[in-house]
Amino acid sequence: MGFHRRWVMTDTMIENYQTHGIDSIKNIFTADAYVSDDSLAGKVVELVLNSKRDTKLWTRVSEMVEKYIKESKKINWIKKQLYMYYRWKNISLVLNNRHTIISGG
């Protein structure tokens, strides 16, 4: 008789949720043990293992995943804006330095 362990990773969980919905996450929890990262997946594993009989468990899991996706999109947007700002600022500084060199020489 074997011991069935399952790896639960945030990226895979998000991808499965977005393509197949909450049922794909429910299907993860059929193993004897779970190994997860310490991000969203870890929180979901902890919630599921502590709340097996809770009738609103999967609604809460779904809300957690949706919130994580929304926050990730915000963070990615902010990173993109900062990248564009610093890229523009570096170009601007280079142009200003060239202008100074050209006009000063």
Secondary structure in CASP SS format (residue, H / E / C, confidence):
PFRMAT SS
TARGET T0000
AUTHOR 0000-0000-0000
METHOD secondary structure of the structure
MODEL  1
M C 1.00
G C 1.00
F C 1.00
H C 1.00
R E 1.00
R E 1.00
W E 1.00
V E 1.00
M C 1.00
T H 1.00
D H 1.00
T H 1.00
M H 1.00
I H 1.00
E H 1.00
N H 1.00
Y H 1.00
Q H 1.00
T H 1.00
H H 1.00
G C 1.00
I H 1.00
D H 1.00
S H 1.00
I H 1.00
K H 1.00
N C 1.00
I C 1.00
F C 1.00
T C 1.00
A C 1.00
D C 1.00
A E 1.00
Y E 1.00
V E 1.00
S E 1.00
D C 1.00
D C 1.00
S C 1.00
L H 1.00
A H 1.00
G H 1.00
K H 1.00
V H 1.00
V H 1.00
E H 1.00
L H 1.00
V H 1.00
L H 1.00
N H 1.00
S C 1.00
K C 1.00
R C 1.00
D C 1.00
T C 1.00
K C 1.00
L H 1.00
W H 1.00
T H 1.00
R H 1.00
V H 1.00
S H 1.00
E H 1.00
M H 1.00
V H 1.00
E H 1.00
K H 1.00
Y H 1.00
I H 1.00
K H 1.00
E H 1.00
S H 1.00
K H 1.00
K H 1.00
I H 1.00
N H 1.00
W H 1.00
I H 1.00
K H 1.00
K H 1.00
Q H 1.00
L H 1.00
Y H 1.00
M H 1.00
Y H 1.00
Y H 1.00
R H 1.00
W H 1.00
K H 1.00
N H 1.00
I H 1.00
S H 1.00
L H 1.00
V H 1.00
L H 1.00
N H 1.00
N H 1.00
R H 1.00
H H 1.00
T H 1.00
I H 1.00
I H 1.00
S H 1.00
G H 1.00
G C 1.00
END
